[in-house]
Amino acid sequence: MQTHAAVQVPKKRKGNNPKGTTPAALLATYQFSAELAAVTGTAQDTRQAALKAVWAYIKQHDLQDPAAKRFVLPDGKLKAVLGGQDRVSMYSMLGLLAPHITPL
């Protein structure tokens, strides 16, 4: 009967941030356009909070395409933020939000 040597598993690294704290760039506050503020409910917040609020709006108003959940069918308010498009991929959404988010 053979015995197997114990396998050494390397410890997980926390990326490029050795202290494990949140990078300052992720905590930066931005000014939102009037159109984006109407959707998110706030005029200033982080980029991540803006995207999270937009997704909450999409789910609350049932704006996902039922045939393909990775697409959004924006209503009038959201269409103003997403470049006037009738159907938007969730992967391109942050790029379409970028013109509505400016640094303070």
Protein Blocks (a to p, Z undefined) as FASTA:
>chain_A
ZZddddddddddehjalnopacfklmpccdddfklmmmnopabdcfklmmmmmmmmmmmn
opacfklmkbccddfklmmmnoopabdcfklmmmmmmmmpccZZ
